[in-house]
Amino acid sequence: MNAMKYNISYYLGAIFAVPVALIIGFISTTYFAFDQWIDWFVMLGSYIGAYMPIQWMTSKQYLEQAGLSRREYKYVRKHLSEASPKIKTLMSQYTKVRSIKDFKNVNEINRIARIIYKTVQKQPRKFFKVDSFFFSHLDNTVNLVDYYMHLVRMPQKNKEEMNQLHTARITLEELKRTLQADLRALNSEDFQALSVEVDLAKINQPAEHKKLETDELVKVPVIKKRQEERIER
């Protein structure tokens, strides 16, 4: 489930609530001698009364599919919203790259960060497998890349400054490995599921396929023995 699917619940609520409010408003103004402000109040109340249960029920269905409570989903969306500008900041670093090695590092960091962000966006439940990415790893990476890319372009650097940049480059490599570990943690469940499916496929393999495989295993040593006999002759 992603944010778009969840947002559909708002649209569905409005689609059903608007005609309900209009019908009730028409009845109120046509058949009852209320003041105009009361008619508007009745329309507003009928809109809210129709909108809220529809929106709540449809969003609940999406949340059940995602395996999250409403509170958890709002929590995840908050952190995704905070991470979005940081991902954009990482993307902007391409314009500051001045070497092939730095380009490769920035490109790999960007690739991993975007994969993690988009995966959690589509499957919010996975946020809790990589929450450290959103709490600290992304911030550390963005800040270090930003400072490093700014300072590496500065002219007239002395030996101490060059050493600091070298240390920063090593630290960036370490942060990249940290992001790679986050990505592995994110995908661990899917790889486990893949392993189960492979095992099930082997168990459910048709009997004739198994027989063919057995026959092939028997044929190999027989053919090899015949070849040896021919060589001896």
FILOKE-31283 format. One record per residue: residue number from 0; z negated, x, y of N, C-alpha, C, O in turn. Coordinates in steps of 0.05 Angstrom, whole numbers, m for minus. Example, Ala and Ser with C-alpha at 12.3 -4.5 7.8 and 13.67 -1.06 7.14 Angstrom:
! FILOKE-31283
[0 [m156 264 m114] [m156 246 m90] [m156 264 m66] [m169 285 m66]],
[1 [m142 257 m45] [m143 273 m21] [m157 258 1] [m161 268 23]],
***
This chain:
! FILOKE-31283
[0 [0 17 m24] [0 0 0] [0 18 25] [m15 37 26]],
[1 [16 11 45] [16 26 69] [9 8 93] [4 m16 89]],
[2 [8 19 117] [0 4 140] [19 m19 146] [10 m40 155]],
[3 [45 m16 140] [64 m37 145] [58 m62 128] [59 m84 138]],
[4 [52 m57 102] [45 m80 85] [20 m94 94] [18 m119 94]],
[5 [0 m78 103] [m24 m91 113] [m19 m107 139] [m30 m128 142]],
[6 [m2 m96 156] [4 m110 181] [20 m136 177] [20 m153 195]],
[7 [33 m139 154] [47 m164 148] [27 m188 149] [35 m210 156]],
[8 [2 m182 142] [m18 m204 142] [m21 m216 170] [m26 m240 172]],
[9 [m19 m199 190] [m21 m209 218] [3 m227 224] [0 m248 237]],
[10 [26 m218 216] [50 m234 222] [50 m260 207] [58 m281 218]],
[11 [41 m260 181] [40 m285 166] [20 m304 178] [25 m328 180]],
[12 [m2 m293 188] [m22 m310 201] [m11 m324 225] [m15 m348 230]],
[13 [4 m309 241] [16 m320 266] [38 m340 259] [40 m361 273]],
[14 [54 m334 239] [76 m352 231] [66 m379 224] [78 m400 231]],
[15 [44 m380 209] [33 m406 201] [16 m419 222] [15 m444 224]],
[16 [2 m403 238] [m17 m413 258] [m3 m426 282] [m13 m445 293]],
[17 [20 m415 291] [34 m425 314] [43 m454 311] [37 m470 328]],
[18 [57 m461 289] [65 m489 287] [41 m508 284] [42 m530 293]],
[19 [20 m499 271] [m4 m515 268] [m16 m521 296] [m23 m544 302]],
[20 [m18 m500 312] [m29 m504 339] [m11 m522 356] [m21 m539 371]],
[21 [15 m520 353] [34 m537 369] [32 m566 360] [32 m584 377]],
[22 [30 m570 334] [28 m598 324] [2 m611 333] [2 m634 343]],
[23 [m20 m597 330] [m46 m608 339] [m47 m611 369] [m58 m630 379]],
[24 [m35 m592 383] [m33 m595 413] [m17 m620 421] [m25 m634 439]],
[25 [5 m624 407] [21 m648 412] [6 m674 407] [7 m693 423]],
[26 [m8 m675 385] [m24 m698 378] [m46 m703 399] [m51 m725 408]],
[27 [m58 m681 407] [m80 m683 427] [m70 m694 454] [m83 m711 465]],
[28 [m48 m683 463] [m38 m692 489] [m25 m720 488] [m24 m734 509]],
[29 [m15 m728 465] [m1 m754 462] [m19 m777 456] [m16 m799 468]],
[30 [m39 m773 439] [m55 m795 429] [m84 m795 440] [m98 m815 436]],
[31 [m92 m774 453] [m119 m773 464] [m118 m768 494] [m102 m753 504]],
[32 [m137 m781 508] [m137 m779 537] [m156 m757 546] [m175 m761 561]],
[33 [m151 m732 536] [m168 m710 543] [m157 m697 569] [m134 m700 576]],
[34 [m174 m682 583] [m165 m666 605] [m147 m644 594] [m148 m636 571]],
[35 [m130 m634 612] [m110 m614 604] [m124 m589 592] [m114 m578 573]],
[36 [m146 m581 605] [m159 m556 595] [m171 m560 567] [m172 m541 552]],
[37 [m179 m585 561] [m189 m590 534] [m166 m589 514] [m169 m579 491]],
[38 [m142 m599 522] [m119 m598 504] [m112 m568 497] [m107 m562 474]],
[39 [m113 m551 518] [m108 m523 513] [m129 m511 495] [m124 m494 478]],
[40 [m154 m519 499] [m176 m509 483] [m173 m517 454] [m178 m502 435]],
[41 [m164 m542 450] [m159 m553 423] [m137 m537 409] [m139 m530 386]],
[42 [m115 m531 424] [m93 m515 413] [m102 m487 405] [m95 m477 384]],
[43 [m118 m475 423] [m128 m448 417] [m146 m448 393] [m144 m431 375]],
[44 [m163 m468 391] [m181 m470 369] [m166 m474 342] [m173 m463 322]],
[45 [m145 m491 343] [m130 m496 319] [m114 m471 311] [m110 m466 287]],
[46 [m104 m456 331] [m90 m431 324] [m109 m412 310] [m101 m401 289]],
[47 [m132 m408 322] [m152 m389 309] [m160 m399 282] [m162 m384 263]],
[48 [m165 m426 280] [m174 m437 255] [m153 m434 233] [m160 m432 209]],
[49 [m127 m434 240] [m106 m430 219] [m100 m401 215] [m95 m393 192]],
[50 [m102 m385 236] [m94 m356 234] [m114 m340 218] [m106 m325 200]],
[51 [m140 m343 223] [m160 m326 211] [m160 m327 180] [m159 m306 168]],
[52 [m162 m351 168] [m163 m351 138] [m137 m341 125] [m138 m328 105]],
[53 [m114 m347 138] [m88 m337 126] [m87 m307 128] [m80 m294 108]],
[54 [m93 m296 151] [m93 m267 154] [m113 m254 136] [m107 m233 124]],
[55 [m136 m265 133] [m158 m254 116] [m149 m254 87] [m153 m234 73]],
[56 [m138 m276 78] [m131 m278 50] [m108 m259 42] [m108 m246 22]],
[57 [m87 m258 60] [m64 m241 53] [m72 m211 55] [m63 m195 39]],
[58 [m88 m204 75] [m97 m176 76] [m115 m169 53] [m115 m146 44]],
[59 [m131 m188 44] [m148 m183 21] [m132 m176 m4] [m140 m159 m20]],
[60 [m109 m190 m7] [m92 m185 m30] [m81 m156 m29] [m81 m143 m50]],
[61 [m73 m147 m6] [m63 m120 m3] [m85 m99 m9] [m80 m79 m21]],
[62 [m109 m105 1] [m131 m87 m3] [m139 m85 m32] [m146 m64 m42]],
[63 [m137 m107 m47] [m143 m107 m75] [m123 m90 m90] [m130 m75 m109]],
[64 [m98 m91 m82] [m77 m74 m94] [m83 m45 m89] [m77 m28 m106]],
[65 [m93 m39 m65] [m99 m11 m58] [m125 m1 m70] [m130 23 m70]],
[66 [m142 m19 m79] [m168 m11 m90] [m188 m3 m69] [m205 15 m74]],
[67 [m186 m15 m45] [m204 m8 m23] [m217 m33 m12] [m206 m55 m13]],
[68 [m241 m29 0] [m253 m50 15] [m241 m50 43] [m228 m31 51]],
[69 [m246 m72 57] [m235 m74 85] [m247 m51 102] [m233 m40 119]],
[70 [m272 m46 98] [m286 m25 114] [m274 2 108] [m269 18 126]],
[71 [m269 8 82] [m257 34 74] [m229 37 86] [m222 58 95]],
[72 [m214 15 85] [m186 17 95] [m186 23 125] [m170 39 134]],
[73 [m203 9 140] [m205 15 169] [m213 43 174] [m204 56 193]],
[74 [m231 54 157] [m240 81 159] [m217 101 155] [m214 120 170]],
[75 [m201 95 134] [m178 113 128] [m158 111 151] [m147 132 159]],
[76 [m152 87 161] [m132 84 182] [m141 99 208] [m125 110 222]],
[77 [m167 99 213] [m178 113 236] [m171 143 234] [m162 155 254]],
[78 [m176 155 211] [m171 183 207] [m141 190 207] [m133 211 216]],
[79 [m125 171 196] [m96 175 197] [m86 175 226] [m69 191 234]],
[80 [m97 156 242] [m90 155 270] [m97 180 285] [m82 189 303]],
[81 [m120 192 279] [m129 217 292] [m112 240 282] [m108 260 297]],
[82 [m102 239 258] [m87 262 247] [m58 262 257] [m46 283 257]],
[83 [m48 239 264] [m19 237 272] [m12 256 294] [8 271 291]],
[84 [m26 257 317] [m18 277 338] [m21 306 329] [m7 323 340]],
[85 [m39 311 311] [m42 339 301] [m18 347 284] [m9 370 286]],
[86 [m8 328 269] [16 334 253] [40 339 272] [56 357 267]],
[87 [41 324 294] [63 328 314] [60 355 327] [80 368 334]],
[88 [35 363 332] [30 390 345] [40 412 326] [52 431 335]],
[89 [35 409 300] [45 429 281] [75 430 281] [87 451 280]],
[90 [88 407 283] [118 405 284] [129 420 308] [150 432 307]],
[91 [115 418 330] [124 430 355] [124 461 355] [136 474 372]],
[92 [109 472 335] [107 501 334] [133 515 326] [136 540 330]],
[93 [152 500 315] [177 512 307] [191 525 332] [205 546 329]],
[94 [187 514 355] [201 524 379] [189 551 388] [201 565 404]],
[95 [166 558 377] [153 583 386] [156 606 366] [148 628 372]],
[96 [168 600 344] [172 620 323] [191 642 332] [212 637 343]],
[97 [183 668 326] [200 690 334] [206 709 311] [219 730 315]],
[98 [198 703 287] [204 720 264] [208 702 239] [198 680 237]],
[99 [223 713 220] [229 698 195] [203 693 179] [199 672 168]],
[100 [185 713 179] [160 710 164] [143 688 176] [132 672 161]],
[101 [141 687 202] [126 666 215] [138 639 211] [125 619 208]],
[102 [165 639 211] [179 613 207] [173 602 179] [167 579 176]],
[103 [173 620 159] [167 611 131] [139 600 129] [134 580 116]],
[104 [120 614 142] [92 605 142] [89 577 155] [77 559 144]],
[105 [100 575 179] [98 550 194] [112 527 180] [102 505 179]],
[106 [135 534 168] [150 514 154] [135 503 129] [134 479 124]],
[107 [123 522 114] [108 514 90] [83 498 97] [76 478 84]],
[108 [69 507 118] [45 492 128] [53 464 137] [39 445 130]],
[109 [74 462 152] [84 436 161] [91 418 138] [84 394 137]],
[110 [105 429 119] [114 414 96] [91 402 80] [90 378 73]],
[111 [71 419 74] [48 410 59] [32 389 75] [23 368 64]],
[112 [27 395 100] [11 376 117] [25 349 119] [11 328 117]],
[113 [51 348 122] [65 323 124] [65 307 97] [63 283 97]],
[114 [67 322 75] [66 309 49] [39 296 45] [37 273 36]],
[115 [18 310 51] [m9 299 48] [m13 275 66] [m23 254 57]],
[116 [m4 277 91] [m8 255 110] [8 230 101] [m3 208 100]],
[117 [33 234 94] [50 211 86] [41 199 59] [43 174 56]],
[118 [31 215 41] [21 205 16] [m3 187 20] [m5 165 8]],
[119 [m22 196 37] [m46 180 42] [m38 155 58] [m51 134 55]],
[120 [m18 158 75] [m9 135 90] [1 113 71] [m3 89 76]],
[121 [15 121 51] [26 102 31] [5 93 11] [6 70 2]],
[122 [m13 111 4] [m34 105 m16] [m61 112 m5] [m72 133 m11]],
[123 [m72 95 12] [m97 102 27] [m120 109 9] [m138 124 17]],
[124 [m120 99 m16] [m142 105 m35] [m145 135 m40] [m166 145 m46]],
[125 [m122 150 m37] [m122 179 m43] [m135 195 m20] [m140 219 m23]],
[126 [m142 182 2] [m155 196 24] [m180 210 15] [m186 232 23]],
[127 [m195 197 m3] [m221 207 m11] [m218 231 m30] [m238 244 m36]],
[128 [m194 237 m39] [m189 261 m55] [m185 285 m37] [m189 308 m46]],
[129 [m176 280 m12] [m169 302 6] [m182 297 33] [m170 304 54]],
[130 [m206 286 34] [m219 280 59] [m224 306 75] [m225 305 100]],
[131 [m229 328 61] [m234 354 75] [m209 362 91] [m212 376 111]],
[132 [m185 355 82] [m161 360 97] [m162 347 125] [m155 360 145]],
[133 [m171 322 126] [m172 308 151] [m197 315 168] [m196 314 192]],
[134 [m218 323 154] [m243 330 169] [m242 358 181] [m253 362 203]],
[135 [m230 377 167] [m232 405 177] [m206 421 173] [m198 436 191]],
[136 [m194 420 150] [m171 438 144] [m148 434 163] [m136 454 172]],
[137 [m142 409 170] [m119 405 188] [m126 415 216] [m109 428 229]],
[138 [m150 410 226] [m158 419 252] [m157 450 254] [m146 461 273]],
[139 [m169 463 233] [m169 492 233] [m141 504 234] [m135 523 248]],
[140 [m123 491 218] [m95 501 216] [m81 497 243] [m67 515 252]],
[141 [m83 474 254] [m69 468 280] [m79 487 302] [m62 498 316]],
[142 [m105 491 304] [m116 508 325] [m107 537 322] [m99 550 341]],
[143 [m108 547 297] [m101 575 292] [m71 579 296] [m64 599 309]],
[144 [m55 561 286] [m26 564 290] [m19 564 319] [m2 579 329]],
[145 [m32 546 334] [m26 543 363] [m33 569 378] [m17 579 394]],
[146 [m57 580 373] [m65 604 386] [m48 628 378] [m39 644 394]],
[147 [m43 629 352] [m27 652 341] [1 652 353] [11 673 362]],
[148 [14 629 353] [42 627 363] [43 633 393] [63 643 403]],
[149 [22 626 407] [22 631 436] [18 661 441] [33 673 458]],
[150 [0 674 427] [m7 702 433] [14 721 421] [18 743 433]],
[151 [26 714 399] [45 732 387] [70 736 405] [84 756 402]],
[152 [75 718 423] [97 720 442] [91 736 466] [109 743 482]],
[153 [66 743 471] [58 757 495] [66 786 493] [63 799 473]],
[154 [77 797 515] [86 825 515] [62 844 520] [40 836 527]],
[155 [68 870 517] [49 891 524] [22 888 509] [1 889 522]],
[156 [23 884 483] [m2 881 468] [m12 909 459] [4 926 451]],
[157 [m38 914 462] [m49 939 453] [m56 939 423] [m51 919 410]],
[158 [m66 961 413] [m71 964 384] [m92 943 375] [m88 931 353]],
[159 [m113 939 390] [m134 920 382] [m123 892 380] [m129 877 362]],
[160 [m106 885 400] [m94 858 400] [m75 854 376] [m73 833 364]],
[161 [m60 876 369] [m43 874 346] [m59 870 320] [m50 856 302]],
[162 [m82 884 319] [m99 881 295] [m110 852 293] [m112 841 271]],
[163 [m116 841 316] [m126 813 316] [m104 793 307] [m110 775 292]],
[164 [m80 798 316] [m58 781 307] [m53 785 277] [m46 765 263]],
[165 [m56 809 267] [m53 814 238] [m74 799 222] [m68 787 202]],
[166 [m99 799 232] [m120 785 219] [m115 754 220] [m120 740 200]],
[167 [m104 745 242] [m98 717 245] [m76 709 225] [m76 687 213]],
[168 [m56 727 221] [m35 721 202] [m45 719 174] [m37 702 158]],
[169 [m64 737 167] [m76 736 140] [m92 710 136] [m92 697 115]],
[170 [m106 702 158] [m122 677 157] [m104 653 154] [m111 634 140]],
[171 [m81 654 166] [m61 633 163] [m52 630 134] [m48 608 124]],
[172 [m48 653 121] [m41 653 93] [m63 640 76] [m57 625 58]],
[173 [m88 646 83] [m110 634 69] [m111 603 73] [m117 588 55]],
[174 [m106 595 98] [m106 567 104] [m84 552 90] [m87 530 81]],
[175 [m61 566 87] [m38 554 72] [m46 550 43] [m39 529 31]],
[176 [m61 569 31] [m70 565 4] [m90 543 2] [m91 528 m18]],
[177 [m106 539 23] [m125 517 23] [m110 490 23] [m118 471 9]],
[178 [m89 489 39] [m73 464 40] [m59 459 14] [m57 436 5]],
[179 [m51 480 1] [m38 478 m26] [m58 467 m46] [m51 450 m63]],
[180 [m83 475 m44] [m105 465 m61] [m109 435 m56] [m114 420 m74]],
[181 [m108 428 m30] [m111 399 m23] [m89 383 m35] [m94 361 m46]],
[182 [m65 394 m35] [m42 379 m46] [m45 376 m76] [m38 355 m87]],
[183 [m55 397 m90] [m59 395 m119] [m80 374 m125] [m77 358 m144]],
[184 [m101 373 m109] [m122 353 m113] [m111 325 m108] [m118 306 m122]],
[185 [m93 322 m89] [m81 296 m83] [m64 286 m106] [m64 263 m112]],
[186 [m50 305 m120] [m32 298 m142] [m44 299 m169] [m31 292 m189]],
[187 [m69 307 m171] [m81 311 m198] [m81 286 m215] [m76 287 m239]],
[188 [m87 264 m202] [m88 238 m217] [m60 231 m228] [m58 221 m250]],
[189 [m40 236 m212] [m12 229 m220] [m4 247 m244] [10 238 m262]],
[190 [m12 273 m243] [m5 291 m265] [m19 283 m291] [m8 286 m312]],
[191 [m44 274 m288] [m59 264 m311] [m45 240 m323] [m42 238 m348]],
[192 [m36 222 m306] [m22 198 m315] [4 206 m329] [12 194 m349]],
[193 [18 226 m317] [43 235 m330] [38 247 m357] [53 242 m376]],
[194 [16 262 m360] [9 274 m386] [4 252 m407] [12 255 m430]],
[195 [m10 231 m398] [m16 209 m417] [10 195 m425] [13 188 m449]],
[196 [28 191 m406] [54 178 m413] [70 195 m432] [83 184 m451]],
[197 [70 221 m429] [84 239 m447] [73 237 m475] [87 236 m495]],
[198 [46 237 m477] [33 235 m503] [39 209 m517] [44 208 m541]],
[199 [39 187 m501] [45 161 m512] [74 160 m522] [80 148 m543]],
[200 [92 172 m506] [120 172 m514] [124 187 m540] [140 179 m557]],
[201 [109 209 m544] [111 224 m569] [100 208 m593] [111 208 m615]],
[202 [78 194 m588] [66 177 m609] [84 155 m617] [87 148 m641]],
[203 [97 142 m597] [114 119 m602] [143 127 m609] [160 109 m610]],
[204 [148 152 m613] [175 161 m619] [185 148 m645] [170 148 m664]],
[205 [209 138 m646] [220 125 m670] [218 143 m694] [221 167 m692]],
[206 [213 130 m718] [210 145 m742] [234 162 m749] [232 184 m759]],
[207 [258 151 m744] [283 166 m750] [285 192 m734] [296 212 m744]],
[208 [276 191 m709] [276 215 m692] [258 236 m704] [264 260 m705]],
[209 [235 227 m713] [216 246 m725] [228 258 m750] [224 282 m755]],
[210 [242 241 m767] [254 251 m791] [275 272 m785] [278 293 m798]],
[211 [291 267 m764] [312 286 m756] [300 312 m748] [310 333 m755]],
[212 [278 311 m733] [265 335 m724] [255 351 m748] [257 375 m749]],
[213 [243 336 m768] [233 349 m792] [256 362 m808] [253 384 m818]],
[214 [278 347 m811] [301 358 m825] [312 384 m812] [319 403 m825]],
[215 [312 383 m785] [321 407 m770] [303 431 m776] [312 453 m779]],
[216 [277 426 m777] [258 447 m783] [261 459 m811] [258 482 m815]],
[217 [269 441 m830] [273 450 m857] [299 465 m859] [301 485 m874]],
[218 [320 457 m845] [347 469 m847] [346 498 m836] [360 515 m847]],
[219 [331 503 m815] [331 529 m802] [325 551 m822] [340 570 m824]],
[220 [302 550 m836] [297 573 m855] [317 574 m878] [323 596 m887]],
[221 [328 551 m887] [348 551 m908] [373 566 m899] [384 583 m914]],
[222 [383 559 m876] [407 572 m865] [402 602 m861] [419 619 m867]],
[223 [377 609 m851] [371 637 m847] [371 652 m874] [380 675 m875]],
[224 [360 639 m895] [360 652 m921] [388 657 m932] [393 679 m943]],
[225 [406 638 m928] [433 640 m938] [447 663 m923] [463 678 m935]],
[226 [442 666 m897] [454 687 m881] [445 714 m892] [461 733 m893]],
[227 [419 717 m899] [408 742 m909] [421 749 m936] [427 772 m941]],
[228 [425 728 m953] [438 733 m979] [466 744 m975] [475 761 m990]],
[229 [481 733 m956] [509 741 m951] [509 770 m941] [527 786 m949]],
[230 [490 778 m925] [488 805 m915] [483 825 m937] [495 846 m938]],
[231 [465 817 m956] [458 834 m979] [482 839 m997] [485 861 m1008]],
[232 [500 819 m1000] [523 822 m1016] [543 841 m1003] [565 846 m1014]],
***
